[in-house]
Amino acid sequence: AMQGEKYEEMGVNQTEYRIVTPFYKLDQLRHIDTFGFENNLHFGSRRGYIWSRTLPLLKKHIVQGSGPNTFIYTFPNDDYVGLVNVGYGGSLVTKPHNMFLQTAIQTGGISLLAFLAIFVIYLVEGFRLYFRKTEYHSSEIFGIGILLGTFGYLVTGLANDSTVCVAPVYWCLLGVGMAVNRYNRRKTQKKEADK
């Protein structure tokens, strides 16, 4: 970055800083809003840095979202000093490395709530159906496996993005899991009615 009178002929005065970007553009440095991770920017392979710059974006995008696959345009990639300090100099941050932040920023908070509600309903239904039993049939073991697999996907979503190669598998498993739960619930109700 440059400062001082000797650079005035380049359009820089004493009160502003400019930088030549990795894309060879003269750009002005600006204040970037941050939240959290002040001393932990390198947390989780630099996810601390990305999340600290992503969380303030929720104020603007929590209701409507910025649009699917627009994170690269929403994220403050003009935080040149921050990017260099964490080793991202010359790079663009394209993903938030958190599926829930990605959903909230790109498609809005209502979308995130709907996404979570579907899974919470499935989780509660599965927990009530399977985890109070002492004996399991093959369809119930299948249902438990799908429940644990979809739960694992959401846990990994805390540190990874939703990708087009994995998300369809999750949604298919979630649908199959709901169908298996319905089948097992009806089977249990029929068995209890026959007693």
Backbone as CSV, one residue per row, in Angstrom:
resi,resn,N_x,N_y,N_z,CA_x,CA_y,CA_z,C_x,C_y,C_z
1,ALA,0.854,-1.175,0.000,0.000,0.000,0.000,0.891,1.226,0.000
2,MET,0.378,2.317,-0.556,1.162,3.544,-0.696,0.518,4.654,0.117
3,GLN,1.334,5.538,0.695,0.824,6.701,1.389,1.831,7.832,1.246
4,GLY,1.325,9.075,1.264,2.220,10.218,1.321,2.194,11.079,0.086
5,GLU,2.861,12.235,0.218,2.851,13.245,-0.839,3.531,12.772,-2.110
6,LYS,4.562,11.953,-1.991,5.291,11.558,-3.192,4.441,10.725,-4.151
7,TYR,3.283,10.262,-3.686,2.408,9.485,-4.557,1.200,10.286,-5.041
8,GLU,1.169,11.603,-4.734,0.013,12.413,-5.120,-0.194,12.444,-6.621
9,GLU,0.888,12.385,-7.383,0.724,12.394,-8.837,0.026,11.129,-9.342
10,MET,-0.069,10.096,-8.489,-0.771,8.867,-8.869,-2.221,8.885,-8.382
11,GLY,-2.664,10.028,-7.832,-4.040,10.130,-7.363,-4.218,9.724,-5.920
12,VAL,-3.145,9.650,-5.155,-3.224,9.246,-3.762,-2.824,10.426,-2.906
13,ASN,-3.666,10.787,-1.931,-3.266,11.850,-1.015,-2.883,11.250,0.327
14,GLN,-2.617,12.091,1.307,-2.099,11.608,2.589,-3.138,10.893,3.446
15,THR,-4.408,11.012,3.147,-5.427,10.433,4.021,-6.055,9.152,3.480
16,GLU,-5.651,8.693,2.343,-6.236,7.460,1.824,-5.151,6.487,1.392
17,TYR,-5.494,5.241,1.472,-4.584,4.189,1.044,-5.156,3.534,-0.206
18,ARG,-4.274,3.192,-1.115,-4.681,2.461,-2.313,-3.728,1.288,-2.492
19,ILE,-4.189,0.339,-3.235,-3.392,-0.857,-3.462,-3.567,-1.285,-4.913
20,VAL,-2.518,-1.845,-5.459,-2.633,-2.464,-6.773,-3.051,-3.904,-6.508
21,THR,-4.234,-4.256,-6.965,-4.799,-5.572,-6.671,-4.063,-6.660,-7.448
22,PRO,-4.284,-7.910,-7.077,-3.688,-9.014,-7.844,-4.147,-9.029,-9.299
23,PHE,-5.203,-8.270,-9.581,-5.731,-8.199,-10.941,-5.295,-6.906,-11.629
24,TYR,-4.242,-6.268,-11.063,-3.596,-5.077,-11.628,-4.545,-3.890,-11.747
25,LYS,-5.379,-3.736,-10.753,-6.303,-2.607,-10.696,-5.946,-1.782,-9.469
26,LEU,-5.894,-0.459,-9.607,-5.652,0.410,-8.462,-6.972,0.559,-7.717
27,ASP,-7.002,0.125,-6.477,-8.242,0.125,-5.706,-7.994,0.768,-4.355
28,GLN,-9.041,1.379,-3.806,-8.948,2.030,-2.504,-9.218,1.013,-1.403
29,LEU,-8.420,1.073,-0.342,-8.665,0.215,0.811,-9.850,0.780,1.575
30,ARG,-10.695,-0.085,2.087,-11.863,0.361,2.844,-12.022,-0.492,4.091
31,HIS,-12.817,0.019,5.029,-13.108,-0.726,6.258,-14.037,-1.897,5.928
32,ILE,-13.712,-3.066,6.437,-14.516,-4.271,6.231,-15.143,-4.656,7.565
33,ASP,-16.461,-4.849,7.580,-17.149,-5.287,8.795,-16.746,-6.718,9.129
34,THR,-16.515,-6.955,10.416,-16.172,-8.302,10.880,-16.996,-8.621,12.120
35,PHE,-17.103,-9.901,12.420,-17.772,-10.329,13.642,-17.115,-11.621,14.117
36,GLY,-16.543,-11.572,15.315,-15.955,-12.759,15.920,-14.636,-13.189,15.294
37,PHE,-14.033,-14.195,15.885,-12.798,-14.821,15.415,-11.625,-13.836,15.344
38,GLU,-11.634,-12.769,16.171,-10.579,-11.757,16.100,-9.180,-12.358,16.197
39,ASN,-8.978,-13.245,17.132,-7.657,-13.849,17.314,-7.585,-15.265,16.749
40,ASN,-8.580,-15.655,15.994,-8.647,-17.020,15.472,-8.970,-17.047,13.987
41,LEU,-8.399,-16.159,13.217,-8.695,-16.098,11.788,-8.243,-17.359,11.055
42,HIS,-7.246,-18.051,11.602,-6.742,-19.268,10.953,-7.483,-20.525,11.415
43,PHE,-8.484,-20.359,12.300,-9.265,-21.492,12.799,-9.869,-22.278,11.632
44,GLY,-9.769,-23.591,11.708,-10.391,-24.450,10.699,-9.895,-24.183,9.299
45,SER,-8.579,-24.156,9.110,-7.985,-23.880,7.794,-8.479,-22.549,7.231
46,ARG,-8.421,-21.530,8.052,-8.778,-20.137,7.720,-10.282,-19.911,7.575
47,ARG,-11.079,-20.846,8.063,-12.522,-20.629,8.055,-12.895,-19.502,9.010
48,GLY,-12.112,-19.316,10.062,-12.360,-18.211,10.990,-12.382,-16.874,10.272
49,TYR,-11.450,-16.683,9.359,-11.418,-15.444,8.564,-12.675,-15.327,7.703
50,ILE,-13.004,-16.392,6.985,-14.160,-16.356,6.080,-15.446,-16.123,6.869
51,TRP,-15.624,-16.840,7.975,-16.849,-16.687,8.759,-16.931,-15.304,9.395
52,SER,-15.774,-14.750,9.833,-15.803,-13.420,10.457,-16.225,-12.342,9.470
53,ARG,-15.990,-12.551,8.192,-16.416,-11.592,7.156,-17.803,-11.930,6.609
54,THR,-18.243,-13.176,6.786,-19.552,-13.600,6.281,-20.676,-13.251,7.249
55,LEU,-20.453,-13.406,8.543,-21.509,-13.152,9.528,-22.115,-11.748,9.414
56,PRO,-21.318,-10.679,9.215,-21.940,-9.353,9.048,-22.826,-9.239,7.805
57,LEU,-22.621,-10.095,6.815,-23.446,-10.059,5.602,-24.881,-10.500,5.873
58,LEU,-25.096,-11.210,6.984,-26.443,-11.674,7.319,-27.404,-10.504,7.518
59,LYS,-26.887,-9.363,8.016,-27.755,-8.195,8.227,-28.464,-7.789,6.943
60,LYS,-27.755,-7.864,5.841,-28.306,-7.420,4.560,-29.084,-8.519,3.838
61,HIS,-28.691,-9.763,4.026,-29.238,-10.842,3.199,-30.081,-11.862,3.951
62,ILE,-30.379,-11.629,5.229,-31.060,-12.657,6.020,-32.494,-12.907,5.556
63,VAL,-33.175,-11.906,5.035,-34.566,-12.114,4.622,-34.643,-12.698,3.219
64,GLN,-34.075,-11.994,2.267,-34.237,-12.396,0.874,-33.060,-13.191,0.322
65,GLY,-31.879,-12.943,0.786,-30.706,-13.611,0.241,-30.161,-12.869,-0.964
66,SER,-28.941,-13.197,-1.328,-28.289,-12.517,-2.456,-28.551,-13.226,-3.778
67,GLY,-29.034,-14.449,-3.709,-29.289,-15.235,-4.914,-28.411,-16.473,-4.924
68,PRO,-28.901,-17.567,-5.494,-28.109,-18.796,-5.529,-26.780,-18.601,-6.254
69,ASN,-25.746,-19.134,-5.652,-24.399,-19.129,-6.232,-23.836,-17.731,-6.461
70,THR,-24.180,-16.781,-5.577,-23.669,-15.412,-5.697,-22.737,-15.044,-4.552
71,PHE,-22.297,-16.020,-3.775,-21.462,-15.710,-2.616,-20.193,-14.969,-3.014
72,ILE,-19.587,-15.331,-4.115,-18.346,-14.690,-4.559,-18.534,-13.184,-4.761
73,TYR,-19.735,-12.767,-5.151,-20.014,-11.346,-5.370,-20.411,-10.643,-4.081
74,THR,-20.938,-11.389,-3.126,-21.400,-10.831,-1.859,-20.261,-10.698,-0.857
75,PHE,-19.357,-11.649,-0.844,-18.244,-11.649,0.104,-17.312,-10.472,-0.188
76,PRO,-16.776,-9.832,0.856,-15.871,-8.692,0.631,-14.487,-9.139,0.146
77,ASN,-14.407,-9.523,-1.104,-13.125,-9.929,-1.680,-12.191,-8.745,-1.886
78,ASP,-12.666,-7.534,-1.564,-11.792,-6.366,-1.620,-11.169,-6.079,-0.255
79,ASP,-11.189,-7.051,0.637,-10.486,-6.966,1.917,-9.046,-7.428,1.689
80,TYR,-8.311,-6.628,0.950,-6.970,-7.028,0.503,-6.024,-7.287,1.665
81,VAL,-6.077,-6.443,2.688,-5.180,-6.611,3.834,-5.518,-7.906,4.568
82,GLY,-6.800,-8.135,4.831,-7.211,-9.361,5.513,-6.869,-10.606,4.724
83,LEU,-7.091,-10.552,3.413,-6.781,-11.703,2.561,-5.291,-12.034,2.595
84,VAL,-4.453,-11.007,2.531,-3.003,-11.231,2.573,-2.586,-11.752,3.947
85,ASN,-3.164,-11.190,5.015,-2.788,-11.598,6.372,-3.073,-13.069,6.665
86,VAL,-4.081,-13.638,6.028,-4.387,-15.055,6.274,-3.874,-15.968,5.171
87,GLY,-3.187,-15.405,4.192,-2.592,-16.230,3.148,-3.463,-16.434,1.929
88,TYR,-4.491,-15.619,1.777,-5.355,-15.703,0.602,-5.026,-14.625,-0.425
89,GLY,-3.907,-13.938,-0.278,-3.558,-12.869,-1.212,-3.559,-13.375,-2.640
90,GLY,-4.222,-12.649,-3.521,-4.304,-13.056,-4.910,-5.405,-14.054,-5.195
91,SER,-6.190,-14.390,-4.166,-7.274,-15.363,-4.331,-8.626,-14.692,-4.124
92,LEU,-9.649,-15.337,-4.625,-11.019,-14.915,-4.365,-11.681,-15.971,-3.492
93,VAL,-12.402,-15.532,-2.473,-13.167,-16.453,-1.640,-14.489,-16.692,-2.350
94,THR,-14.747,-17.927,-2.718,-15.941,-18.245,-3.507,-17.027,-18.947,-2.706
95,LYS,-16.679,-19.526,-1.562,-17.637,-20.277,-0.747,-17.402,-19.960,0.725
96,PRO,-18.466,-20.017,1.552,-18.303,-19.714,2.977,-17.785,-20.882,3.813
97,HIS,-17.671,-22.066,3.243,-17.231,-23.261,3.968,-18.108,-23.531,5.188
98,ASN,-19.399,-23.262,5.042,-20.409,-23.582,6.038,-21.745,-23.613,5.307
99,MET,-22.352,-24.777,5.232,-23.575,-24.947,4.454,-24.708,-24.058,4.965
100,PHE,-24.757,-23.833,6.276,-25.843,-23.054,6.855,-25.666,-21.564,6.566
101,LEU,-24.433,-21.063,6.668,-24.169,-19.675,6.272,-24.411,-19.492,4.780
102,GLN,-24.007,-20.475,4.002,-24.212,-20.417,2.552,-25.701,-20.289,2.228
103,THR,-26.525,-21.085,2.879,-27.966,-21.035,2.643,-28.543,-19.703,3.094
104,ALA,-28.156,-19.237,4.282,-28.694,-17.978,4.808,-28.317,-16.790,3.931
105,ILE,-27.075,-16.732,3.464,-26.624,-15.603,2.644,-27.232,-15.663,1.251
106,GLN,-27.217,-16.813,0.627,-27.612,-16.900,-0.779,-29.124,-16.985,-0.993
107,THR,-29.829,-17.729,-0.150,-31.275,-17.867,-0.372,-32.106,-17.330,0.778
108,GLY,-31.479,-16.800,1.814,-32.188,-16.114,2.881,-32.477,-16.961,4.105
109,GLY,-32.837,-16.260,5.178,-33.112,-16.910,6.448,-34.344,-17.789,6.422
110,ILE,-35.352,-17.391,5.645,-36.563,-18.210,5.543,-36.212,-19.560,4.920
111,SER,-35.363,-19.530,3.929,-34.899,-20.760,3.287,-34.136,-21.633,4.280
112,LEU,-33.276,-21.008,5.080,-32.518,-21.759,6.082,-33.457,-22.376,7.113
113,LEU,-34.451,-21.611,7.572,-35.410,-22.146,8.545,-36.195,-23.321,7.967
114,ALA,-36.604,-23.217,6.712,-37.325,-24.319,6.068,-36.431,-25.551,5.957
115,PHE,-35.176,-25.339,5.557,-34.202,-26.426,5.438,-34.030,-27.142,6.777
116,LEU,-33.861,-26.360,7.851,-33.671,-26.942,9.172,-34.951,-27.594,9.691
117,ALA,-36.103,-26.984,9.417,-37.377,-27.533,9.894,-37.636,-28.917,9.311
118,ILE,-37.360,-29.080,8.025,-37.561,-30.392,7.394,-36.726,-31.447,8.106
119,PHE,-35.469,-31.123,8.384,-34.621,-32.123,9.021,-35.009,-32.342,10.476
120,VAL,-35.350,-31.276,11.207,-35.721,-31.436,12.620,-36.963,-32.318,12.741
121,ILE,-37.940,-32.106,11.871,-39.142,-32.954,11.881,-38.752,-34.411,11.636
122,TYR,-37.891,-34.629,10.657,-37.427,-35.986,10.340,-36.646,-36.588,11.510
123,LEU,-35.771,-35.810,12.128,-34.958,-36.281,13.245,-35.829,-36.653,14.443
124,VAL,-36.765,-35.785,14.806,-37.638,-36.055,15.954,-38.496,-37.291,15.694
125,GLU,-39.053,-37.382,14.495,-39.868,-38.549,14.136,-39.037,-39.832,14.212
126,GLY,-37.829,-39.788,13.666,-36.957,-40.961,13.695,-36.533,-41.330,15.102
127,PHE,-36.226,-40.323,15.915,-35.810,-40.579,17.288,-36.938,-41.251,18.067
128,ARG,-38.149,-40.731,17.925,-39.299,-41.334,18.617,-39.569,-42.754,18.137
129,LEU,-39.350,-42.975,16.877,-39.676,-44.264,16.271,-38.654,-45.350,16.603
130,TYR,-37.368,-44.992,16.637,-36.327,-46.017,16.721,-35.629,-46.128,18.072
131,PHE,-35.425,-45.040,18.766,-34.499,-45.083,19.889,-35.128,-45.442,21.225
132,ARG,-36.370,-45.873,21.234,-36.961,-46.387,22.467,-37.234,-47.886,22.366
133,LYS,-36.839,-48.460,21.249,-37.069,-49.890,21.006,-35.911,-50.717,21.557
134,THR,-36.204,-51.992,21.773,-35.153,-52.914,22.216,-34.821,-53.941,21.145
135,GLU,-35.735,-54.149,20.196,-35.547,-55.093,19.096,-35.761,-54.376,17.774
136,TYR,-34.911,-54.689,16.797,-35.008,-53.998,15.508,-35.108,-55.002,14.362
137,HIS,-35.984,-54.702,13.414,-36.091,-55.475,12.179,-35.237,-54.798,11.114
138,SER,-35.043,-55.470,9.996,-34.146,-54.944,8.957,-34.591,-53.579,8.433
139,SER,-35.893,-53.352,8.283,-36.351,-52.046,7.791,-36.073,-50.945,8.807
140,GLU,-36.094,-51.291,10.088,-35.795,-50.299,11.129,-34.298,-49.996,11.173
141,ILE,-33.484,-51.002,10.986,-32.032,-50.779,10.918,-31.701,-49.909,9.709
142,PHE,-32.367,-50.162,8.607,-32.212,-49.347,7.402,-32.591,-47.890,7.693
143,GLY,-33.708,-47.689,8.397,-34.157,-46.341,8.755,-33.172,-45.632,9.666
144,ILE,-32.609,-46.359,10.629,-31.616,-45.768,11.535,-30.365,-45.369,10.758
145,GLY,-29.933,-46.228,9.839,-28.753,-45.915,9.025,-28.938,-44.649,8.209
146,ILE,-30.103,-44.497,7.603,-30.372,-43.291,6.812,-30.429,-42.068,7.719
147,LEU,-31.057,-42.213,8.881,-31.144,-41.107,9.837,-29.754,-40.647,10.262
148,LEU,-28.895,-41.586,10.602,-27.533,-41.236,11.017,-26.728,-40.656,9.857
149,GLY,-26.928,-41.170,8.649,-26.226,-40.640,7.482,-26.614,-39.206,7.173
150,THR,-27.912,-38.911,7.231,-28.347,-37.536,6.959,-27.904,-36.596,8.075
151,PHE,-27.905,-37.086,9.315,-27.403,-36.273,10.427,-25.916,-35.978,10.229
152,GLY,-25.156,-36.982,9.801,-23.729,-36.789,9.526,-23.485,-35.759,8.440
153,TYR,-24.330,-35.756,7.425,-24.215,-34.760,6.348,-24.378,-33.347,6.903
154,LEU,-25.348,-33.167,7.804,-25.560,-31.839,8.379,-24.417,-31.440,9.304
155,VAL,-23.845,-32.391,10.017,-22.694,-32.078,10.872,-21.510,-31.636,10.012
156,THR,-21.259,-32.330,8.921,-20.159,-31.906,8.044,-20.466,-30.570,7.386
157,GLY,-21.748,-30.228,7.277,-22.141,-28.936,6.719,-21.700,-27.760,7.561
158,LEU,-21.321,-28.006,8.825,-20.803,-26.926,9.664,-19.461,-26.417,9.159
159,ALA,-18.720,-27.247,8.457,-17.397,-26.841,7.974,-17.225,-27.023,6.471
160,ASN,-18.282,-27.402,5.767,-18.210,-27.595,4.316,-19.436,-26.989,3.647
161,ASP,-19.318,-26.774,2.352,-20.405,-26.194,1.579,-21.301,-27.283,1.020
162,SER,-22.491,-26.872,0.655,-23.377,-27.757,-0.084,-22.889,-27.778,-1.526
163,THR,-22.651,-28.966,-2.049,-22.156,-29.068,-3.421,-23.133,-29.863,-4.267
164,VAL,-23.109,-29.597,-5.540,-24.058,-30.216,-6.458,-23.821,-31.719,-6.606
165,CYS,-22.645,-32.197,-6.253,-22.380,-33.636,-6.386,-22.839,-34.428,-5.162
166,VAL,-23.016,-33.778,-4.005,-23.397,-34.487,-2.787,-24.828,-34.169,-2.356
167,ALA,-25.275,-32.942,-2.549,-26.608,-32.532,-2.084,-27.734,-33.410,-2.629
168,PRO,-27.728,-33.801,-3.909,-28.818,-34.670,-4.381,-28.880,-36.007,-3.646
169,VAL,-27.722,-36.527,-3.261,-27.698,-37.785,-2.502,-28.369,-37.575,-1.150
170,TYR,-28.060,-36.438,-0.499,-28.684,-36.125,0.794,-30.199,-36.041,0.655
171,TRP,-30.669,-35.280,-0.330,-32.115,-35.088,-0.482,-32.816,-36.401,-0.838
172,CYS,-32.179,-37.231,-1.637,-32.761,-38.549,-1.947,-32.826,-39.416,-0.696
173,LEU,-31.737,-39.437,0.070,-31.731,-40.219,1.310,-32.756,-39.691,2.305
174,LEU,-32.895,-38.370,2.382,-33.883,-37.791,3.290,-35.294,-38.237,2.898
175,GLY,-35.591,-38.209,1.614,-36.902,-38.662,1.142,-37.125,-40.138,1.401
176,VAL,-36.122,-40.954,1.113,-36.230,-42.395,1.381,-36.363,-42.630,2.880
177,GLY,-35.599,-41.883,3.670,-35.679,-42.018,5.127,-37.060,-41.693,5.664
178,MET,-37.681,-40.641,5.126,-39.049,-40.301,5.551,-40.035,-41.399,5.158
179,ALA,-39.848,-41.971,3.972,-40.723,-43.062,3.530,-40.531,-44.300,4.402
180,VAL,-39.288,-44.609,4.747,-39.005,-45.766,5.606,-39.609,-45.538,6.989
181,ASN,-39.495,-44.321,7.508,-40.104,-44.007,8.809,-41.616,-44.223,8.764
182,ARG,-42.225,-43.763,7.694,-43.675,-43.926,7.546,-44.047,-45.414,7.496
183,TYR,-43.285,-46.174,6.728,-43.523,-47.620,6.626,-43.385,-48.281,7.998
184,ASN,-42.303,-47.954,8.718,-42.059,-48.571,10.024,-43.095,-48.140,11.056
185,ARG,-43.535,-46.885,10.993,-44.560,-46.411,11.924,-45.877,-47.171,11.699
186,ARG,-46.258,-47.333,10.441,-47.496,-48.071,10.133,-47.390,-49.535,10.568
187,LYS,-46.208,-50.112,10.354,-45.992,-51.503,10.755,-46.110,-51.645,12.271
188,THR,-45.545,-50.701,13.007,-45.618,-50.722,14.469,-47.052,-50.530,14.939
189,GLN,-47.768,-49.586,14.321,-49.170,-49.345,14.702,-50.034,-50.574,14.425
190,LYS,-49.787,-51.227,13.306,-50.555,-52.433,12.959,-50.275,-53.552,13.951
191,LYS,-49.003,-53.695,14.342,-48.621,-54.735,15.299,-49.281,-54.480,16.652
192,GLU,-49.336,-53.207,17.072,-49.961,-52.864,18.351,-51.472,-53.057,18.293
193,ALA,-52.078,-52.776,17.129,-53.531,-52.952,16.976,-53.919,-54.430,16.976
194,ASP,-53.025,-55.292,16.495,-53.304,-56.730,16.438,-53.189,-57.407,17.796
195,LYS,-52.580,-56.747,18.756,-52.395,-57.361,20.086,-53.686,-57.449,20.855
